[in-house]
């Protein structure tokens, strides 16, 4: 059994050691034997960090930095957004809190971000991401710490 908040990746051959071992003369027997020795377990925190990093890398979304218990935080496009995950077997529901530059078409930006997070997290972890909730917590016109002159 996996620890709470963890996800076991499926093994080659149909599950947790359920596949039959090939004969000793078969090609690729090392790969199958290695797959039946154990399983890789991903903690929910790892999936959260991967989702947050994908959101940061793949878009103009950012997070909040500084502060203590939410007091004194500031918008920072170079900070990784917050992410949380709820795992149910091999199915994940992600929630990501981001900030974005203004003006940006919010609906298109969040749809693109949602699709990219779903695709990359599934590719990198093997977890089926069914839902990605995106909460925009702030908008900023300050892109590099400088004022834009008209």
DAWO-V105943 format. One line per field, one symbol per residue. ss: DSSP state (A for helix, B for strand, O for the rest). burial: I if it has 24 or more other ideal C-beta (glycine too) atoms within 12 Angstrom, else O. A space follows every 10 residues. Layout:
ss: ???
burial: ???
This chain:
ss: OOOOOBBBOO OOOOOOOOOO OOOOOOOOAA AAAAAOOOOO BBBAAAAAAA AAAAAAAOOO OBBBBOOBOO BOOBBBOOOO OBBBBBBBOO BBBBBBBBBB BOOOOAAAAA AAAAAAAAAA AAAAAOOBBB BBBBBBBBBB OOOOOOOOOO
burial: OOOOOIIOIO OIOOOOOOOO OOOOOOOOOO OOOOIOOOOO IIOIOIIIII IIIIIIOIII IIIIOOOOOO OOOOIIIOII IIIOIOIOOO OIIIIIIIII IOOIOOOOII OIIIOIIIOI IIOOIIIOIO OIIIIIIIOI OOOOOOOOOO
